[in-house]
Amino acid sequence: MARKKGREIHGWLIVDKPAGIGSTDVVSKVRWALDAKKAGHAGTLDPDATGVLAVALGEATKTVPILTDALKAYDFTVIWGAETTTDDASGAVVKTSDARPDEAAIRAALPEFTGEIMQVPPAVSAVRVEGARAYDLAREGEVVELAARPLWVDSLELLGTTRDSADLRMVCGKGGYVRAIARDLGRKLGCLGHVAQLRRIWSGPFDAADGFAFDRIDRTNQAEIEAALLPLQAALADLLEMQATEIGATRILNGNPGQVLGHAEFGEEVWVSRHGRALCIGRYMGGEVQPSRVFNLG
């Protein structure tokens, strides 16, 4: 098998994704602009959504699961009075209502959508059904009943309201669909609803305010993009850092348990460094760390 061509580049580029482009397309453009050998992203954004898209390069792709599990925050606008096939403004209207909720009713409904909730993903979503993506089945005209899945909603806050809409902010865990929140909130209030605008304002340690502009991603701006790269350990802010001894570092880089300094809870997931260089993510086993993902930074 031929090896992938490209440069060995490691780190994170935080892109402020515009509307009208898919997450995979953003990753592809970053990889092309940097001539990078390997790239991925942590957390898909709908094409119509904007905001934080964290693009991982090289060995940073091994930290993607950590960031995927982190809390994320979304600002979004719900339009009352209509439900659509996609639960956002891109879909066809399937139901309408003349009812409109007042501010008090909206605020009273929000607690039901916080904490550990069960959420049915939108019919047009990336959820797999017998190996196929739900959005592919929907495009083929198939009606698929998706099972409810657990979601942690840390907070759901009303930012403002008009007669026909409401602006909200949600902080949630992995796998949350803002479109489903809008759909279910509209049903709860008896007025129906769908998402009109959606922006991810932060994801784990990464903030949209620090995002690199998509229209600046080009090979002519390669030096500027590289200057904006964050180290792979930028995604590990929620994990305890432990320092490896010299011998421990050698063992860890060979995939073996290695001695570390300091203390953590037995079995706790940590990350290990030596002289500022990230070595691995692993489990603390009492004086040693058993690596689960070793970083090959050359």
Secondary structure, 3 states (H helix, E strand, C coil): CCCCCCECCCEEEEEEECCCCCHHHHHHHHHHHHCECCEEECCCCCCCCEEEEEEEEHHHHHHHHHHHCCCEEEEEEEEECEEECCCECCCCEEEECCCCCCHHHHHHHHHHHCEEEEECCCCCCCCEECCEEHHHHHHCCCCCCCCCEEEEEEEEEEEEECCCEEEEEEEECCCCCHHHHHHHHHHHHCCCEEEEEEEEEEECCEEHHHCEEHHHCCHHHHHHHHHHCECHHHHHCCCEEEEECHHHHHHHHCCCCEEEECCCCCCCEEEEEECCEEEEEEEECCCEEEEEEECCCC
